[in-house]
C-alpha cells in the first residue's frame, strides 16, 4: 500500500488555487474552507467548480468538517468524482462515536469511491477529540481507507510539537501493515517535512507551507508548491532545509 515516496496533498480554497497547485506539481487537490477551521467544509458550488476546471483524472479530496452524531445537514456532493472524503472527530472524546459514525457513512452507499478517511488530532485534548490510538483502531477495524493525522489548533506548534518521531513511525507502520493509507498534516513546513521524509507516509498534506508568508488564510504560492514537490522527489539527506 505504501508509495515509493510520499506524495503532495495541497489544500485549496478556490478554483484559481486548485489550477495553480495542480500545475505546480500537487498530486492530490484537497478542497476545504480555511475560514471554517482545520477541516472546514466547503460549499457544494465550490467543489463542483473545482471539479470542472481540473482534468477529470485529477485526484480530489473534500473535508466534511468535524462529524457530529446530530448532524443532519450532510452535503449532497459526495460522488464518484471525489477520491477521498475526510471527517474529523472534534468534541467526540468520551462519546460512543464509532458505531454512530459507521452508520452515518453507510448513508452514502456502499460504493468503492470515494474512499473514506478519518482525521485524528495530535492536540486531541484541545479538540476534545478521541486519542490518536483509538482513531487508528477504528480506521483498521471499521473499514476506513486511511487516516489523516492533523492538528486542530493552527498555532505555534506543528505536528512535531505534539508527536515524537518514534510515535509517528509506530503509527505509520501500524497502518501500513493493515493496508491503510496515512497522510501527515498539522502546520508542517518544508523543514519539518524534511525530518519526516524517512518515515514514508503516503502523503504530506499542506496549506500554510505553500501560502504567502506561510499564512494558511493567504493566497497559495505555486512556487512554494513546486519547491516542496521537488523536495519530496529527493532522498531525505539531499532535501534542502530553508532558513
C-alpha positions in Angstrom: 0.0 0.0 0.0 2.9 2.4 0.7 4.0 4.5 -2.2 7.7 4.7 -3.2 7.8 8.3 -1.9 5.3 10.4 -0.1 3.0 12.4 -2.4 2.0 16.0 -2.0 -1.6 17.0 -1.0 -2.3 20.7 -1.2 -5.4 22.2 0.3 -7.1 24.9 -1.8 -9.9 27.3 -1.2 -11.0 28.2 -4.8 -10.7 27.2 -8.4 -7.8 29.5 -9.2 -5.7 28.0 -6.4 -6.7 24.5 -7.5 -5.4 25.0 -11.0 -2.2 26.7 -9.8 -1.5 23.9 -7.3 -2.1 21.2 -9.8 0.1 22.8 -12.5 2.8 23.3 -9.9 3.0 19.6 -9.1 0.5 18.8 -6.4 -0.7 15.2 -6.6 -3.9 15.4 -4.6 -6.1 18.5 -4.5 -7.9 18.9 -1.2 -10.9 21.2 -1.1 -11.7 23.0 2.1 -12.6 26.4 3.7 -9.7 27.6 5.9 -12.0 30.1 7.5 -14.1 27.2 9.0 -11.3 25.5 10.8 -8.8 22.8 10.3 -11.2 20.7 8.3 -13.5 23.5 7.2 -16.4 22.2 5.0 -16.5 23.9 1.6 -19.7 24.9 -0.2 -21.0 22.5 -2.8 -20.7 25.0 -5.6 -17.0 25.4 -4.9 -16.5 21.6 -5.1 -18.4 21.5 -8.4 -16.4 24.4 -9.8 -13.0 22.9 -9.0 -14.1 19.6 -10.4 -15.0 21.4 -13.7 -11.7 23.3 -14.1 -9.3 20.4 -13.4 -8.7 17.4 -15.7 -11.2 14.6 -15.0 -8.4 12.3 -13.8 -7.3 14.7 -11.0 -7.5 13.1 -7.6 -9.7 15.3 -5.4 -10.5 15.2 -1.7 -13.1 17.1 0.3 -13.2 17.9 4.0 -16.6 17.5 5.6 -15.6 19.2 8.8 -15.9 17.6 12.3 -18.6 15.0 12.4 -21.4 15.2 14.9 -23.9 12.4 15.6 -26.8 15.0 15.4 -25.6 16.5 12.1 -28.4 16.1 9.6 -27.0 18.5 7.1 -24.8 16.1 5.2 -23.7 17.6 1.9 -25.2 16.1 -1.3 -22.0 16.4 -3.3 -20.4 13.1 -2.3 -19.9 11.4 -5.7 -17.5 9.2 -7.6 -15.8 12.3 -8.9 -14.1 12.6 -5.5 -11.3 10.3 -4.4 -11.3 11.0 -0.7 -13.8 12.3 1.9 -12.5 13.3 5.3 -14.2 13.6 8.7 -12.8 15.0 11.9 -13.8 14.0 15.4 -13.6 17.2 17.5 -15.9 17.1 20.6 -16.3 13.3 20.4 -14.0 12.3 23.2 -15.8 10.1 25.7 -18.7 9.5 23.5 -19.7 6.3 21.6 -18.8 7.8 18.2 -17.6 4.6 16.4 -20.9 2.8 15.7 -22.8 6.1 15.0 -20.1 7.3 12.6 -20.2 4.0 10.7 -24.0 4.3 10.3 -23.6 7.9 9.1 -21.0 6.7 6.5 -23.3 3.9 5.3 -26.0 6.5 4.5 -23.9 7.5 1.5 -24.0 4.0 0.0 -21.5 1.2 -0.4 -19.6 2.4 -3.5 -15.8 1.9 -3.6 -15.5 5.6 -4.4 -14.9 7.9 -2.7 -12.6 6.5 -0.1 -13.5 7.5 3.5 -10.8 8.9 5.8 -10.8 9.7 9.5 -8.9 12.6 10.9 -7.1 12.3 14.3 -5.9 15.4 16.0 -2.4 15.4 17.6 -3.7 18.0 20.0 -6.7 15.8 20.9 -7.3 17.5 24.3 -7.7 20.9 22.8 -10.1 19.5 20.2 -11.9 17.3 22.8 -11.3 14.5 20.3 -10.5 10.8 20.8 -6.9 9.9 21.3 -4.9 9.0 18.2 -4.6 5.3 19.2 -8.4 5.0 19.3 -8.9 6.6 15.9 -6.2 4.3 14.4 -8.1 1.3 15.8 -11.3 2.4 14.2 -9.6 3.0 10.9 -8.2 -0.5 10.9 -11.2 -2.4 12.2 -14.0 -0.1 10.9 -13.2 -0.5 7.3 -12.0 3.1 6.7 -9.5 3.7 3.9 -7.0 5.7 5.9 -6.0 8.3 8.5 -5.2 12.0 8.3 -3.1 13.0 11.3 -3.6 16.7 11.8 -3.6 19.5 14.4 -6.9 21.1 15.5 -5.4 24.4 16.6 -3.1 26.1 14.0 -0.9 27.8 16.5 2.8 27.8 17.4 3.2 24.0 17.4 3.2 21.9 14.3 2.7 18.1 14.3 6.2 17.6 15.6 5.4 19.8 18.6 2.8 17.2 19.7 4.2 13.9 18.5 7.6 12.3 18.5 9.3 10.7 15.5 9.1 7.4 17.3 5.4 7.7 17.8 4.8 8.7 14.2 6.9 5.8 12.9 4.9 3.4 15.0 1.6 4.7 13.8 2.6 4.7 10.1 3.9 1.2 10.3 0.8 0.0 12.1 -1.5 1.5 9.4 0.6 0.3 6.5 0.7 -3.2 8.0 -3.1 -3.1 8.0 -3.1 -1.9 4.3 -4.3 1.6 5.2 -3.1 5.0 3.9 -1.8 7.8 6.2 -1.4 11.5 5.5 0.6 13.7 7.8 -0.5 17.3 8.2 -0.7 19.9 11.0 1.2 23.1 10.2 4.1 21.3 8.5 6.8 23.3 6.9 9.4 22.2 4.4 11.9 21.8 7.3 9.6 19.6 9.3 8.7 17.6 6.2 12.4 17.0 5.6 12.7 15.5 9.0 9.7 13.3 8.4 10.6 12.1 4.9 12.3 8.9 6.1 9.1 7.7 7.7 7.5 7.4 4.3 3.8 8.3 5.0 1.6 8.2 1.9 1.1 11.9 1.8 2.2 15.1 3.3 -0.8 17.5 3.5 -0.1 21.2 3.5 -1.8 24.6 3.3 0.2 27.2 5.2 3.5 25.9 3.9 2.6 26.8 0.4 0.9 30.1 1.1 2.3 33.6 1.2 4.1 34.4 4.5 3.2 30.8 5.5 -0.3 32.0 6.5 -3.0 29.5 5.6 -5.6 32.2 5.0 -3.5 34.0 2.4 -3.1 33.2 -1.3 -1.5 30.0 -2.4 2.0 30.4 -3.9 2.6 27.9 -6.8 6.4 28.5 -6.4 6.2 27.1 -2.9 4.2 24.1 -4.2 6.8 23.4 -6.9 9.7 23.7 -4.4 8.0 21.3 -1.9 7.3 18.8 -4.7 10.9 18.9 -5.7 11.9 18.2 -2.1 9.7 15.1 -2.0 11.5 13.8 -5.1 14.9 13.9 -3.4 16.4 11.5 -1.0 15.9 12.8 2.6 19.5 13.7 3.1 19.5 15.8 -0.1 16.4 17.8 0.6 17.4 21.4 1.3 16.1 22.9 4.6 15.1 26.5 4.2 16.3 29.1 6.7 
